[in-house]
Amino acid sequence: MQQELSSLVSDVRLASRNLVREFGFMNKTMAGTDLSASAVHAIIEIGRSEGLSASALCELLLLEKSTVSRLVKSLLERQEITERRSKQDTRIKYLYLTDKGRKTLRVIDHYAEKQVSAALSQLSTSSQQCVLKGLQQYSTALRASSSQSEFNPSNHIINIKKGYTPTILGRIIELMHAHMNQQYGFGRKFETRITGDIAEFFSRIDSPQNETWRAETGGRIIGSISIDGEDLDEGIAHLRWFIVSNTMRGAGVGESLLTRALDFCDKHGFEQTHLWTVKGLDAARKLYEKHGFVLAEEYFGDQWGTNILEQKFVRQSLQKITPY
């Protein structure tokens, strides 16, 4: 068995090296442009997002902050991108493509689509689907294994802290936008809506029925969760903005945040806790169900700019559950 696995690993490594070479990552420039691979990927993500913060770009490209800072500076100097301050929080700057940047993105897309189409045309329909599923599963597995390796408890101290702190509003927006844009392509409409909702919530965070928690490591916010006890019917808590950084999943951060929030709900006597999400976030759903949430409603909606199946989960307070 070990010999078979070793052989498989060698074959996968060889295939990966061939992919890297065929895609042109060994060259100084790529995708029919005079840009580096990191610059090409930055333009793609900024163009797809209709506005993206530098922190969110770090999350998507899996690059260090200093590397992204240099990359952004270079693209600004080339006039491929521009910066605009958020109207809701002027401390946050968002990156947008210029007319030149959009032209570059069209060149990149044309090059990539032609390359992929030419390769897929060599395969049968069934083989094409195998390629798609295999790449999706392998990239997901790589991300999962990377997260597990990076977040060894002996190397990282993660602290859960309660209450408002400067920059938390902007950081929650960044985390939410980066994840939902990557997963579903949610863009400006989603960001604008949640920015207003989060700002309104924090304006009344001092109410005893409301609370927020954040996970930090190295002084950086890597996750959050909030309980809004005022915006639904009396006796019902609203669990909102539950998010963990894309690169931090698998370290138990979500479990810790959710436990704190639900303890708060039980101690404050809420009869129910409600949350809304979208279908497809399977890991999050497993965590919800583990903690007593049950799917109550499903419906298609387009409030986020795309038609998607939305879900409502409900949890009964532990104080209301009969022991027997």
N, C-alpha and C positions, 0 to 999 in steps of 0.2 A: 504493500500500500504506500509506504514512504517513498519507494523508488518510483512508483507511478506518479505521485504528487510532484516529486522532484523533476520528472520529465515534463509534466504539464506546466510547471512554473517556467522551465526553460523555454518551452514553446510559446507561452504567453509573452514572455519577455522579448523573444525574437519578433513576434507579431507586433508588439508595442513599438519596438525600435523601427520596424519597417513603416508603421503608421507615422511616427514622428518625422521620418525622412521624407515620406511621400507628401506629407502636409507642408513641408518646407521649413520646419522648425530649426533645422541646422543652418539655414541661411541667415544673414543679417537682417534681411527684409522678407516680407511674406504677403500672400494674398494679392499679388499684383500691385502692391504699393511700395513706397520707400520707407515704410514703417516697420519697427520691430514687432515681434509676436505679442509682447505685452501691450504695446500701443494699439495694435489691431483689435485685441480683445477688449481693451478699454473703450474704444470707439463703438464697438458692437454693443456693449452693455449700457453705455451712456445713451446711445441712440434708441435702444429698446425700452429704456426706462422713462423717457420724457422728463429727465431731471434726476440726478443721482448725486448723493453726497460722497465726499472722498472716503469717509468711513465705510459707507455701504459698498463702494468700489473695492475696498480692501477685502471685505467679506466675500464678494463675488469672485475676485481674481485670486484669492488666497495668497495675497502679497503683504509684506510688512508695510506699516504706515510710511516709513521713510522712503521706501521704493515707490509707493503710489504718489507721494508728494513730488518726487522728481519727475515721475511720469506725467502727472497733471501739469506741472510747470512747463514741461517740454511741449505738450499739446496746446497749452495756452499760447506759448510763444509762436507756435506754428499756425495759430488761429484756427485750429481744428475744433476747439471747444471754447466755451465762455462760462463765466461764473455769474450766478444771480443769488442774491440773498433771499431767504424765505420771507414771505410777507407775514407769516404767523410768528416766526421766531427769527429775528434778524441776526442771531448768533450763528445760524446755520447757512452755509452756502451750498447751492446745488449746481451741478455741472450739466451743461446742455451742448449739443452739437451746433456749430455755426453752419452757415450755408456751405462753406468749404468742407466741414466735417460730414455733413449729410451727403455731399458728393463722394467723399472718400468711402463712406459706408456703402453707397450703391456699388462702387467699384469692388469692395470686399465681398459683398453679397453675390454679385455677378460671378466673381472668380470662384467662390466657394460652391455656389449652386452648380456651376458648370462642371467643377471637379467631381463633386459627389454624384451628380447625375450620370456622368460618363462612367464612373465606377459601378454604380448600381445597375446600369444598363447591361453589364456583363453577367448579371445574376438573374435567376428565376425569381418570380414573385415571392415564393415561399422563402427563398434564401435572403431576399431583401428584408423580409420581416424578421428573420433570424438575426441578421446584422443589427437591425434596430434594437431588438429586445436584448441582444447580447451586450451591446454598447451601453444601453441604459442600466442594465443590471450590474455590469462591471464598474461603471463610474460610480454608482451608488455604493457598491461594496468598497471601492477605494476610499470614498469619503468616510464611510463608517469605520474602516480600519484605521484611517488617519486620525479620526477623532479619539478613538480608544487609546491609540498610542500617545497622542499629544497630552491627554488629560489623565495621566497617571497620578493618583491622589498623592503620591510621595513627592511629586514635582510641582503641584499646583495647590494653592490654598484658595478655596472659594468661600466667600462670606455672603450671607444673606442679611440684608439690612432693610429696615422699615422706614417709611416716610419719605417726604419730598427732599430732594437735594438738587442744587443747580446742575443744569445740563440733562437731567433725567428725561424731561419732556422730549427734547431733541433726539436723545439716544433711543428712546422707545420708537419714535417715528422712523429713525434710520433702520433699526432692526426689523420692524414690521414691513417697511417698504422693500428692503433688500430681500427678505424671505418670500413675500407674496409676489413680488415681481418675478423672481427666479422661478417660483413654482407655477404661477398662473398668468404671468404677464400683466398683472395689475399695474397701472401707471398713475398718471396725474390725478384722475378722479378718486382713486383709492387714497392716495397720499393727502389730497386736500381735505377729504372727508374725515379721515382719522386725526389729522392735525387739529381740526376744529373741535372734534369730540374730546380729544385728550386735553387740550387747553381748557375747555369748559370744565372737565372733571377736576383738574388741578386747581381751578379757581375756588373749589369747595372741598378740597382735600382735608381741611381741618374739622369737618363734621365727624362725629364719633362713629357714624355708620359707614364711613369711607376710609380706605387704607390702600397703600401701595407698598410693594416689596421689590427689591432689586438684588440681583446676584452680581458680585464684583470679584475680580481677580486682578491683582496688580494695580488696583485703583481704577480699573476700567469696568464699566457696566456691561455685562454679557448676557443679561436676561432680566425680565420683569414680569410682574403680574399685579393686577389691581382688582379690588372689590368696590363696586359702586352700590351702596345701599339705598340710594335715593331715586334712581331714574326708572325703576319698575314699581309694581304694586307693593303695598305695605307687606312686610314680612318676606320679601323676595330679594335676594342679593344677586347682583349682576357681575359675573366674573369677566373681566375685560383685559385685553392687550397682554395675553399670556404668550410670551415669546422668548426664545433662547437663541443666541447667536448661531448661525449656520455651522461655524467651526467648533462649537462647544457642546454639541449634542452627544449623548452617550456617557456623560460624566455625572449624571444624577441631578443636574441643575434644575430641570423641570420638575422632578419629583419633590425636591426641597421647596421650591416656590409654591407649588400647588398645595402641599401639606400646610404651609403657613397660612395660605389664603383660606383654606377650608376650616382650619382650626378657628380662625377669626370669625367665620360665618356661624359656626356652632356656638362659640362663646357669646356671640351677640344675639343669639336667639332667632336667627333667620329660619323660617320654615323651609324654604327652598333656595337653591342656588341655580341660576340659569346661565347658560353660555351659548353663543352662536359661533359657528365655524363653517367651513366648506368641506364638501366630500373630497377625500383623497389624502387628507393628513392622517394617515393610518397610525403612525406612532403616537401622535397626540390623542387620537381616539382611544387607543388601548390604555393610555394613562388616565383619561377621563373615566372610562368604564371601571378601571381598577379602583377608583376612588368613589364609586357609587353613582356616577352619572348614567342616565339612560336616554337613548335617542327618543325624542318626543315628537319632532316634526321634521319634514323634509320638503323643500320647495325650490323651484328654479327661480332665480332672481338675477337682475342685471344692474344692481345698484353700484357695483364696482367697475362697471364699464364693459363687462363680458358676461354672457349668460352662463351661470354656474349653479350647481346644486348646493343650496345652503342647508345647514342642519342646526337644529336647536336641541341641546341636551339639558336635562333637568336632574338635579340631585336633591333628595329629601334630607333635611337636617338629621343628624344622628340623634338629636334630642326628641325627634318625632317618630323614630323607628321603634316599633314594639319589640322588646327583647326576644319574645318567642316567635 
